């Protein structure tokens, strides 16, 4: 069997462990059968930047039939739940080809997110990452996004497992984005954000965290093919955020 870490471009710098790897055309999902959602997703932002056009958002939300039905979320789980079907790989990060954008609407790329979170500071972070990727000095921007469950907090769910093929989907307490930017000289810079799944205030810089610390919460090295010392994993303070325009 082919090793996805050898053929998937976005896995160049490694990824955490997971139950199952789902390889797409333009991003990779590390799936959790237990939580019925990604453990992580990893992408290169707009990897086909040579194209000069953008496609319209597809909104083609659907179950991922690569997963056994009893381990995957369906559309009914989100219906009337009060939670958004929150993209982990943002639709606007993959909008140069129709199939590229459509794949971001697989429910295997979704986690339950509170609307005020999904449409608030989280969205601003996604926009800021695209701005970073558009800088002339940046060659590629790798983004790992992961739901986060705090084990000292009660875990609530959406869905109804009493229905035929119904399933409960746990609601993450928070989300993590780890941004690895490679510049035109091959140098790497790393920023990691931790944001609770609720309405947030303040600035994006307020949610920067030490990558080494949050990896322990998620359960795995984010960038396992890069020596930790080269990314300053154990710095006491996070790297200062890139300049926002």
N, C-alpha and C positions, 0 to 999 in steps of 0.2 A: 504494500500500500504506500502511496506517495505521502511524504511527510508535508503537511500544510505549512510548517515553518520553513520549508525550503522553497515552496512555490508561491506562497501568498506574500505579495510585496509588503503589505502592511505589517507583517509579522517579523520583519527584518531584525528588529531590536528585541524580540521576545514578547511574552505575555504570561499571565498567571495560569495556574492549573484550572481545570473545569471538568464537568461531567462529559460534555460533548462539544466538539468544535464544528460549527456550521460555516462552511466557506461560501461566501458570496462572490459576485463578480468584482466588487469594489470595497468590501469590508468583511471582517470576520467576527463571528459571534462565538463567545465562549458561554455555552448554555448551562443552566442549572436545572436539572430535572426536579430537584426538591422544591425550589422556589418558583418553578413554572415561568421563568423569565431569564434574561441573560444574567450570568455572573459578571460578565464584562462584554463590551464590544470594542473593537479596535479598527481604526480607519486611518487612511491618509486623506486629508481634506482636499476635495476636488482633484483627484489624482490625474485626471485627463485635462489639465489646464491648457493644453494646446488648442482645445476647442474654444471657439469664440462665441458660442451661443449657449443659452440656457433653456431648459424645458420647463413647462408649467408643472407645478406641484400636482402629483397624481392622486393623492388621497385614496389610494387603493388598499385600505386596511383589510388584512386577511390573516387567517391562521397560517402557520408554517407547517405544511404537510410533511416535511421531512422528519418531524417529531411525532412519536406515538401520541394518539389523541389524549390518553390519560395523563400525559406529562406536559401538555401545552395549553396555553390560554386560548380562548375563543372570544369572538366579539360580544357574546352575551355576558361574559364576565364583567365587561366595562359598562354595559348598558345601564343607565340610571344609577350608576355607582357614585356619581359626584366626582369621579377622578378622570383626568385626561389619559388617553393612550399616549404616554410620553415617549417620544423618540429618544433613543440613546445615541444613535447616529442621526444627526439632524438632517431633515429633508433638504435643506438649503446647502448642506455640505456636499451633497451628491446630486447636482442638478444639471449636469452637462449632457446626459443621455437619458432617454425615457426609461429604459430598463434599470439604469443606475438609480434613478430617483424612486422608481416603483419598489425596488427591493427594500428601501428604508421603511416601507409601510407594512412589512411582515411583523406580526405580533411578537415574534421572537426577538425583535429589536425594540420592544416596548416594555415599559414598567408603569404601574399606576403612579401618576403624579398629581398633586393638588393643582388645580388650575392657576391659582395665584402664584405658585412656584414655577410651573412650566412656562407661564406667559410673562413672568416677571424677570427677576435677576438672572435666572437660569438662561433665559433667552438672550439677555444682554451678554452673558458669558459666551454663548455660541457665536454671537455677532462679533465679539472681540477676538475670538479665535480665528474667524475668517479674515478679519483685518490683519492679524498677525501673519497669516498665510499669504496675504497679498503684498507683504513688504518685499521690496526688490532684493533684499539680502537673504530671504528665506527660500531655500530650495524645496523642502517638504515639511509638512506639519503632521505629525502623528498624534492621534488623540485616543486615549483609553478612557472609557466611561463605564462606571460600575454602580449598581445599586448598593446601598449599605444598610445593614440591619444591626441595630444596637441590641446586644443580647441581654442587657439589663432593662430593656423596654418591652412592653407588651406588643406583640405583632398582630395587627389587624389584617383582615382580608377583604377582597371584593369577590363577587361571584356567588354561585349557589351550587354546592356539590350534591344537592338532593335531586337536581335535574338529571335527565339522561345525558350523559357525557358532560355534565356540568363540572366545574372545577373551581376551587378557591385559589385566588392569586394573592400572595402576601404583599402588603404595601410597604415599600422601603421607608425607613426612617430618614434616610439622607441619600445623597448621590455624590459621586466623586468623578472629577475629570482630571486626568493627568495629561499634560500637553508637552510633547517632546518635539522641539523645533530643530531642524538641521539646516544650517546656513550653507551658502554657496561654497564655503571652504571645508565643509564636512564637520564643523564644530557643532556640538549638541548643547542645547539649553533646556532645562526642565522646570515646569511649574505644575503644581498639583493643588486642586481646589476641593474643599469638602463643604457641601451645602445641605442643610436640613430641608426635608420635604414639607415646606410651609412657606407662607409669605415672608420674604426676606427684605431687609432694609440695609442701607449702607452702601459701600463701594465693593467692587469685585475684589480689591486687594485685601479686604477684611476676611476673606474666606480662603486665602492661601494657607496651606499647611505643609508640614514636612512630609515628603513622600514616604520616607522610611516608616513613619508613625502610622499613616493611614493604610499602608500595605498590610499591617498586622490586623487591622480591622476587616479588610476585605478578604485576606487570607491568601497571600501569594505575592511574589515579586512582579511588579508591573513590567519592567523592562529587563527581563532576565538574561538577555544576551549582551548587556552592557555592564561592565564592572561598576559596582556601586560607588566606588571612590571617584570614578570619572564623572558621575552625575551628582556628586556631593550628597549622597543619600542620607548621611547622618548629620547634616548641617543642623545647627540648633535653630536657625531661622530660615524660612523659605526665601528663595530668590526673589528679588524685587520684580514686580510685574512689568511686562513690556509697556511701552508708551501707547496710550490710546489717543486716537485722533478725534 
